[in-house]
Amino acid sequence: MRVAELILEVLAAHGVKHIFGVPGDAINDITFALTKRDDMEFILVRHEEAGAFMASAQAKLTGQLTACVGTAGPGAIHLLNGLYDAKLDHAPVIAITGQTATQYIGTGYHQEVDTERLFSDVAEYSRTIMTTEQATPMMLEACKAAISAPGVAHISIPTDIAGEKLNSKRTDFHLGSEKGEMRPCEPSLKEAAHLITSAEKPAILAGIGAANARDELIMLADKLAAPIVRTLRAKDYIDECDDLCIGGLGLLGSSAGSAVMDDCDLLIIVGADYPYVSFYPDNVPIIQIEPNPSRMGRRAPVAGPLRGHAKSTLQELLEQLAANPSRRFLKDMQNEKKKDQKSYRSREQSNATPIKPQRAIADLSAIAPDDAIFLCDTGTSTAWTARHLPIREGQRYTLSSALASMAFAMPAAIGAQLTFPDRPVIAVAGDGGFAMLMADFATAVKYKLPITCVILNNSKLGFIALEQEAKGLPEHSIELHNPDFVKFAEACGGLGRRVDNPKDLKDAYEFAIASDKPVIIDVMVDPDELIMPPKITLEQALNFGIAKVREKLF
């Protein structure tokens, strides 16, 4: 066995099915070794960043180790943005990069980059295999680091090492990385139970860390009559379709979600590390369920720290708590939720042209099958899906959350479709985000992946406009000159439709989802439609007014 073959054996032992990347002289041994395997496929992408996004999306949706590759120098560098997405969203991804031959390392050789140093911030583990004897232990350490964090690991392989034969006869490379459930100690549980029992209006903030504890979360919310407010990533497993889930939190959340935070007298944080501290309740005791001590209490003071995983900790709490005799707070918040939904309805049903983006998303929600997987980009598309795309049980939803990188959705859809070939996969992106890595639409065509790409086309960087106006600045430097996305889709070998009339939306979506080819639906949306925060401060109102005056003057 050669080093390149050993690398693939280790990855296969950890369930890796696809390796995303662009070939190059420093990794040619690896890509050649892939041609001899039938349990793993090399996916040739047009840009390494897209490949890293594909791997990151797969890891987010499955929780399993995924992989991407890049050659020496620029190939490795191009991976970084997608890998930072995986790092910040705690997705287990291993990156394999090529390196110049060992004899030239440190001499300023052609395409030589210090990849260990380059990846030192993004990766939990970053090493260069300098001898054949190091190959097995370093690969196993890298897998261990990526899975346990979870996060990114990086292995760099000099081109002369990759083709060398190994002396090791080891054939079992699985680490036995099954994760156990941590539960808090009994005194902490009793103290938390006392705090909960003393509260009249408890509420729950649910994050992605509670994804495997949906049943327990709902049982606790029902037992305590506690409304659930979710983070955006938590849409993946609980959303407003459930009566107990009131809405999202923050600028992209709902008025009802903010009302829960304003009125509760106890907050239970379950698997969330929500960074926007201004949205936390003031002077309210907080219980936080969190297995990682470094994240405990870093956003707000915690009165009841419960170090443990969501599922086992919620199970323990359920046994110790009695039902809340009053459901008034929950019912009040459910009424606030109904007000939100009523306020959304006029835009979601609007027949105006240009098309209201709320209508475009609401019609997509109505058409999407119950097993659809949604991949959302960063920008105004994030806001419209956050509020107007309720994720039903059985559907999936993910995005570039903590990094909030543009260009995520379409490559992520490719990764998702490869993982779930029998499920409809839908990418929702703005025209700016889609165009950044649009060349990889041809990758979807090449591998016959019937993804649906919905482009909310407003011919500008719409979310940047919002941020500019929030600072009192007029819109500037955000206008986009777009290609004809339908013709682009057809030129790549896919299909496309442009939608100018809201009455044509559902037909276009049905056409795309039923197609056996990749499809772009180019929806011409109102560029002036505003994303209104759930609560508007005086400063925001003043800055918006100043921005509009400046736009008239300049």
C-alpha positions in Angstrom: 0.0 0.0 0.0 1.2 3.5 -0.8 0.7 6.6 1.3 -2.0 7.9 -1.0 -3.9 4.6 -0.7 -3.5 4.6 3.1 -5.1 8.0 3.3 -8.1 6.8 1.4 -8.3 3.6 3.5 -8.5 5.7 6.7 -11.1 8.0 5.2 -13.2 5.1 4.0 -13.0 3.5 7.5 -14.7 6.7 8.8 -17.5 6.7 6.3 -16.2 9.2 3.8 -18.0 8.6 0.4 -17.0 11.7 -1.6 -13.8 13.7 -1.8 -14.3 17.2 -3.4 -11.5 19.1 -5.1 -9.4 20.0 -8.1 -6.5 17.7 -9.2 -3.0 19.0 -9.3 0.6 17.7 -9.5 1.0 17.6 -5.7 -2.1 15.4 -5.2 -2.2 13.4 -8.4 -1.3 10.2 -6.5 -4.4 10.7 -4.3 -6.8 11.3 -7.2 -5.3 8.4 -9.1 -5.8 6.1 -6.1 -9.4 7.2 -6.0 -10.0 5.8 -9.6 -9.3 2.3 -8.2 -12.0 2.4 -5.5 -15.7 1.7 -5.8 -16.6 2.8 -2.3 -15.5 6.4 -2.7 -15.8 9.0 -5.5 -13.7 12.0 -6.4 -16.0 14.9 -7.3 -14.2 17.3 -9.6 -15.3 20.9 -8.8 -14.6 24.1 -10.6 -13.3 25.9 -7.5 -11.8 24.4 -4.3 -13.9 26.8 -2.1 -17.0 25.2 -3.6 -15.6 21.8 -2.8 -15.1 22.7 0.8 -18.6 24.1 1.0 -19.9 20.7 -0.3 -18.0 18.8 2.3 -19.1 21.2 5.0 -22.8 20.9 4.1 -22.5 17.1 4.1 -21.0 17.2 7.5 -23.7 19.5 8.9 -26.5 17.4 7.5 -25.1 14.0 8.6 -22.7 14.7 11.5 -20.3 12.4 9.8 -16.7 13.0 8.7 -16.4 14.4 5.1 -13.3 15.4 3.0 -11.9 17.8 0.5 -8.6 18.1 -1.3 -6.4 20.8 -2.8 -3.1 20.9 -4.5 -0.1 22.8 -3.2 -0.2 26.6 -2.9 -3.3 28.1 -4.5 -5.3 24.9 -4.3 -4.9 24.7 -0.6 -5.5 28.4 -0.1 -8.8 28.2 -2.1 -10.2 25.7 0.4 -10.0 28.0 3.4 -13.3 29.9 3.2 -15.3 26.7 3.0 -13.3 25.2 5.8 -13.9 28.2 8.0 -17.6 27.6 7.5 -17.1 24.1 8.8 -15.0 25.3 11.7 -17.4 27.9 12.9 -20.5 25.6 12.5 -18.7 22.7 14.2 -18.8 20.4 11.2 -16.3 17.5 11.0 -14.3 18.0 7.8 -10.8 16.8 6.9 -8.8 18.7 4.3 -5.9 17.0 2.4 -3.5 19.3 0.7 -0.5 18.7 -1.5 3.0 20.1 -0.8 6.2 20.4 -2.7 8.7 17.6 -2.4 10.4 17.2 1.0 13.8 18.2 -0.3 12.5 21.6 -1.4 10.4 22.5 1.6 11.6 25.7 3.1 13.5 26.9 0.0 10.8 29.1 -1.5 10.1 26.5 -4.2 7.4 26.9 -6.8 3.9 27.0 -5.2 5.4 26.4 -1.8 3.2 27.7 1.0 3.6 26.9 4.7 0.3 25.0 4.8 0.7 24.0 8.5 0.9 27.6 9.4 -1.8 28.6 6.9 -4.3 26.1 8.4 -3.3 26.7 12.0 -6.3 28.8 12.9 -9.0 26.9 10.9 -7.9 23.4 11.9 -8.0 21.6 15.2 -5.0 19.6 13.9 -2.6 20.5 11.1 0.4 18.5 10.2 2.7 17.6 7.3 3.5 13.9 6.7 7.3 13.9 6.3 8.0 10.2 6.4 6.0 7.1 5.4 6.0 6.0 9.1 4.1 9.1 10.1 1.2 8.5 7.6 -1.0 6.2 9.6 -0.7 7.8 13.0 -1.1 11.4 11.6 -4.1 10.4 9.6 -5.8 8.8 12.6 -5.0 11.8 14.8 -6.5 14.1 12.1 -9.7 12.1 12.0 -9.9 12.0 15.7 -9.5 15.8 16.0 -12.1 16.5 13.3 -14.7 14.2 14.9 -14.1 15.0 18.5 -14.2 18.8 18.2 -16.1 18.6 15.8 -14.4 20.8 13.3 -11.6 20.9 10.7 -8.5 18.8 10.5 -5.7 19.2 7.9 -3.0 16.9 6.5 -0.4 18.1 4.1 1.4 15.6 2.0 4.6 16.3 0.0 4.4 15.0 -3.5 7.3 12.6 -3.1 5.8 11.1 0.0 2.3 10.5 -1.4 3.6 7.8 -3.9 5.9 6.0 -1.4 5.1 2.5 -0.3 4.3 1.7 3.4 5.9 -0.9 5.5 3.0 -1.0 8.0 0.7 -4.0 7.7 -2.2 -2.4 9.7 -5.5 -2.9 8.0 -8.0 -1.7 10.6 -8.2 2.1 10.7 -11.4 2.8 12.5 -11.0 4.7 15.7 -14.3 3.6 17.3 -15.4 7.2 17.6 -18.9 6.5 18.8 -20.0 9.6 20.9 -21.3 9.1 24.4 -23.9 11.2 26.2 -22.7 13.4 29.1 -25.1 14.2 31.9 -24.8 16.9 34.6 -24.1 16.0 38.2 -27.1 15.5 40.6 -26.6 18.7 42.6 -26.6 20.8 39.4 -29.8 19.1 38.2 -31.5 19.7 41.5 -30.6 23.4 41.5 -31.8 23.8 38.0 -35.1 22.0 38.8 -35.5 24.4 41.8 -35.0 27.5 39.5 -37.5 26.1 37.0 -40.1 25.3 39.6 -39.8 28.8 41.0 -40.6 30.4 37.6 -44.0 31.3 36.4 -43.1 32.1 32.8 -40.2 29.9 31.7 -39.0 30.0 28.1 -36.6 27.9 26.1 -33.9 29.0 23.6 -33.2 26.0 21.4 -30.0 25.7 19.2 -28.6 23.2 16.8 -27.0 21.4 19.7 -30.4 20.0 20.6 -31.0 18.5 17.2 -30.9 14.9 18.5 -33.2 15.7 21.4 -36.2 17.0 19.5 -38.7 14.7 21.3 -37.3 15.6 24.8 -37.3 19.3 24.0 -40.9 19.2 23.0 -41.9 17.2 26.0 -40.1 19.6 28.3 -41.7 22.7 26.6 -45.1 21.1 26.9 -44.6 20.1 30.5 -43.5 23.5 31.5 -45.8 25.4 29.2 -42.6 27.1 28.0 -42.6 28.7 24.5 -39.6 27.7 22.4 -37.6 30.3 20.6 -35.1 28.9 18.1 -31.8 30.0 16.6 -31.7 30.0 12.8 -29.8 26.8 12.5 -32.3 25.1 14.8 -34.9 25.4 11.9 -33.3 22.2 10.8 -35.2 20.3 13.4 -37.9 22.5 14.9 -39.7 25.5 13.5 -43.0 27.4 13.7 -44.9 24.5 12.2 -44.8 23.1 15.8 -47.3 24.9 18.1 -44.7 25.2 20.9 -42.1 26.9 18.7 -42.9 30.6 18.7 -40.3 31.9 16.2 -36.7 32.9 15.7 -34.6 35.3 17.7 -32.7 38.4 16.6 -32.8 40.7 13.6 -33.9 37.8 11.3 -36.3 36.5 14.0 -39.9 37.4 14.8 -41.7 39.9 17.0 -43.1 37.0 18.9 -39.6 35.6 19.6 -38.6 39.0 21.0 -41.7 39.1 23.1 -40.8 35.8 24.7 -37.5 37.2 25.7 -39.0 40.4 27.0 -41.6 38.7 29.1 -40.1 35.4 30.4 -38.9 35.1 34.0 -36.6 32.2 33.3 -34.6 31.2 30.2 -33.5 27.6 29.5 -30.8 27.6 26.8 -30.5 24.2 25.2 -27.6 23.6 22.8 -27.3 27.2 21.7 -24.4 29.6 21.6 -26.4 32.6 20.3 -23.9 35.5 19.9 -26.1 38.5 19.8 -26.2 39.4 23.5 -28.6 42.3 23.1 -31.4 39.9 22.5 -31.0 38.0 25.8 -33.5 38.9 28.6 -32.4 41.3 31.2 -32.2 40.3 34.9 -33.6 36.9 34.3 -32.0 33.7 35.7 -30.6 31.5 32.9 -30.1 27.8 32.8 -27.7 26.6 30.1 -27.4 23.0 28.9 -24.0 22.8 27.3 -21.4 20.0 27.1 -18.4 22.3 26.3 -17.3 24.3 29.3 -15.7 26.9 27.1 -19.1 27.9 25.8 -20.8 27.9 29.2 -22.0 31.4 30.2 -19.9 33.2 27.6 -22.9 35.1 26.2 -24.8 35.9 29.4 -24.5 35.1 33.1 -25.8 31.6 33.9 -27.5 30.9 37.2 -27.9 27.2 36.5 -25.0 25.7 34.5 -25.8 22.1 33.4 -22.7 20.6 31.7 -24.1 17.8 29.6 -25.6 16.9 26.2 -29.1 18.0 25.4 -30.8 14.6 25.2 -29.5 13.0 28.4 -29.9 16.3 30.4 -33.4 16.9 29.2 -34.3 13.3 30.1 -33.0 13.9 33.7 -34.9 17.2 34.0 -38.2 15.6 32.8 -38.0 13.1 35.6 -37.5 15.8 38.3 -40.0 18.4 37.2 -43.8 18.6 37.7 -46.1 20.1 35.1 -46.6 23.9 35.2 -50.2 24.4 36.3 -50.5 27.7 34.3 -50.3 27.8 30.5 -51.2 31.4 30.2 -47.7 32.6 29.2 -47.5 30.0 26.5 -50.9 30.9 25.1 -50.1 34.6 25.2 -46.9 34.0 23.1 -48.8 31.7 20.7 -51.2 34.7 20.2 -48.2 36.9 19.4 -47.0 34.3 16.9 -50.4 34.4 15.2 -50.1 38.2 14.9 -46.7 37.7 13.2 -48.1 35.2 10.8 -51.1 37.5 10.0 -48.7 40.4 9.4 -46.7 38.3 7.0 -49.7 37.2 5.0 -50.2 40.3 2.8 -46.7 40.1 1.4 -46.8 36.3 1.1 -50.0 36.5 -1.0 -49.1 39.7 -2.9 -49.7 39.7 -6.7 -47.4 42.8 -7.1 -44.6 43.0 -9.6 -41.7 43.0 -9.2 -42.4 39.9 -7.1 -42.3 40.3 -3.4 -39.6 38.0 -2.1 -41.9 36.9 0.7 -44.3 35.6 -1.9 -41.5 33.8 -3.7 -40.5 31.9 -0.5 -44.1 31.2 0.7 -45.0 29.6 -2.7 -41.8 27.6 -2.6 -42.7 26.3 0.9 -46.2 25.3 -0.4 -44.8 23.3 -3.3 -41.8 21.7 -1.6 -42.2 18.0 -0.8 -42.2 16.9 2.9 -38.7 15.4 2.5 -37.1 18.5 0.9 -33.7 19.7 1.9 -33.1 23.4 1.8 -29.7 25.1 1.6 -29.8 28.8 2.2 -27.3 31.4 1.1 -26.2 34.5 3.0 -27.9 37.8 2.3 -31.5 38.9 2.0 -32.3 35.3 1.1 -31.4 34.4 4.7 -34.0 36.8 6.1 -36.8 35.7 3.8 -36.2 32.0 4.5 -35.9 32.6 8.2 -39.4 34.1 8.4 -41.3 32.8 5.4 -40.0 29.2 4.9 -41.4 27.1 7.8 -39.5 23.9 7.9 -41.9 20.9 8.4 -41.0 17.8 10.3 -39.1 15.6 7.9 -37.6 18.5 5.9 -34.0 19.8 6.5 -32.5 23.2 6.4 -28.9 24.5 6.8 -26.8 27.5 5.9 -23.5 29.1 6.5 -24.4 30.2 10.0 -21.6 31.5 12.2 -19.4 32.5 9.2 -22.3 33.8 7.2 -20.4 33.4 3.9 -22.0 34.2 0.6 -21.9 31.5 -2.1 -22.7 28.6 0.2 -26.1 27.5 -1.0 -25.5 26.0 -4.5 -22.3 24.1 -3.7 -24.0 22.9 -0.5 -26.9 21.6 -2.5 -24.5 19.5 -4.6 -23.1 18.0 -1.4 -26.5 17.4 -0.1 -27.8 15.8 -3.3 -24.8 13.4 -3.4 -25.6 12.3 0.2 -29.4 12.1 -0.2 -29.8 11.1 -3.9 -33.5 10.3 -3.5 -34.6 13.6 -1.8 -35.4 16.9 -3.5 -32.6 19.4 -2.8 -33.3 23.1 -3.1 -30.8 26.0 -2.9 -32.1 29.5 -2.2 -29.7 32.3 -3.0 -29.5 35.9 -3.9 -28.1 36.8 -7.3 -24.9 38.1 -5.6 -24.3 34.9 -3.6 -25.2 32.5 -6.5 -22.9 34.3 -9.0 -19.8 34.0 -6.8 -19.4 30.3 -7.4 -21.9 29.8 -10.3 -19.4 27.8 -12.4 -20.1 24.8 -10.2 -23.6 24.6 -11.5 -21.8 22.8 -14.3 -20.6 20.3 -11.7 -24.2 19.5 -10.8 -24.8 18.9 -14.5 -21.7 16.7 -14.9 -22.8 14.4 -12.0 -26.5 14.4 -13.0 -27.6 16.0 -9.8 -31.2 17.4 -10.1 -30.8 20.3 -7.7 -33.2 23.2 -7.8 -31.5 26.6 -7.5 -33.9 29.5 -6.7 -32.3 32.8 -7.3 -34.0 35.8 -5.6 -32.7 38.4 -8.2 -32.9 42.0 -7.1 -29.8 43.1 -9.1 -28.0 44.3 -6.0 -26.3 43.2 -2.8 -29.5 43.7 -0.9 -28.4 42.9 2.6 -25.4 45.2 2.3 -27.9 48.0 1.4 -29.7 47.3 4.7 -26.5 47.5 6.6 -25.5 50.7 4.9 -28.8 52.3 5.7 -28.7 51.1 9.3 -25.5 53.2 9.7 -27.2 56.3 8.1 -25.4 55.8 4.8 -27.1 55.9 1.4 -27.0 52.8 -0.8 -23.7 52.7 -2.7 -21.4 50.3 -4.6 -23.9 47.4 -4.5 -25.4 47.4 -8.0 -24.9 44.1 -9.9 -24.7 43.6 -13.6 -26.0 40.0 -13.9 -25.8 37.6 -16.8 -28.9 35.8 -18.1 -29.1 33.0 -15.5 -31.5 31.0 -17.6 -29.2 31.0 -20.6 -26.3 30.2 -18.3 -28.2 27.1 -17.0 -28.9 25.9 -20.5 -25.4 26.6 -21.6 -24.2 24.3 -18.8 -26.6 21.6 -19.9 -29.2 22.2 -17.2 -32.6 23.9 -17.4 -33.8 27.4 -16.4 -36.8 29.5 -16.1 -37.2 33.2 -15.4 -40.3 34.3 -13.3 -41.5 37.9 -13.5 -45.1 37.2 -12.5 -46.0 35.8 -9.0 -48.7 33.7 -10.5 -46.1 31.7 -12.4 -44.1 30.8 -9.3 -45.7 27.5 -8.4 -45.6 26.2 -11.9 -41.9 27.0 -12.1 -41.1 25.3 -8.8 -43.1 22.2 -9.7 -41.2 22.1 -13.1 -37.9 22.3 -11.3 -38.6 19.8 -8.6 -39.9 17.2 -11.1 -36.9 17.6 -13.4 -34.1 15.0 -13.6 -31.7 17.8 -14.4 -30.3 20.7 -12.4 -32.6 23.8 -12.7 -32.2 27.5 -12.1 -35.4 29.4 -11.3 -34.5 33.1 -11.7 -37.1 35.1 -9.7 -37.2 38.8 -10.3 -37.9 40.2 -6.9 -38.6 43.7 -5.6 -35.2 45.4 -5.0 -36.8 47.9 -2.6 -38.5 45.4 -0.3 -37.3 46.1 3.2 -36.3 43.5 5.9 -37.8 45.0 9.0 -36.3 43.9 12.4 -38.7 42.6 15.0 -38.0 45.7 17.1 -37.0 49.1 15.7 -34.8 51.3 17.9 -34.9 55.1 17.7 -31.3 55.0 16.5 -32.2 52.6 13.6 -35.2 54.8 12.6 -33.0 58.0 12.6 -30.2 56.3 10.6 -32.7 55.0 8.1 -34.2 58.5 7.6 -30.7 60.0 7.3 -29.8 57.4 4.7 -32.9 58.1 2.6 -32.2 61.8 2.7 -28.6 61.2 1.6 -29.8 59.0 -1.3 -31.9 61.9 -2.6 -29.1 64.4 -2.2 -26.3 62.2 -3.7 
